[in-house]
C-alpha cells in the first residue's frame, strides 16, 4: 500500500519481458479502480498490458475487495457504463489509457 493506494501488478515478470517493437505497442498502462465517490482515496491501481482483458482486472479487484464484481456498475472515465457483456474486451478495445480511473458503483435493481 503506497500513500493510501494499493498497487497490483499483473502480467509477465520483468525477467520474461523482451524489448521489441511488437511489445512496445502492448506497453503497460496503469488503470485505477475506485469504489464510490465519497471522500478518501481507496483506489486500487493495476498495471496491465493494453491487451489485458477487462475481466481480469475486475476479477483481481473483486478478490482484493472480497466482493463479487458482477454486483457493481463499472463506469469509464467519461461516466459511461462498461457492461458485463464488454468485460471480455481488452483495455485497448475499451479505449482505456494510462492513468484512467474506473468507478465502481453499487448496482441498483428496481426503481
Protein Blocks (a to p, Z undefined) as FASTA:
>chain_A
ZZhiacddedjdfklpccdfklmmmcccdddddedjbecjfbccddddfklcfklmmmmm
mmmnopafklpccddfkopacdfklmmpcfklnopaehiacddddddedZZ
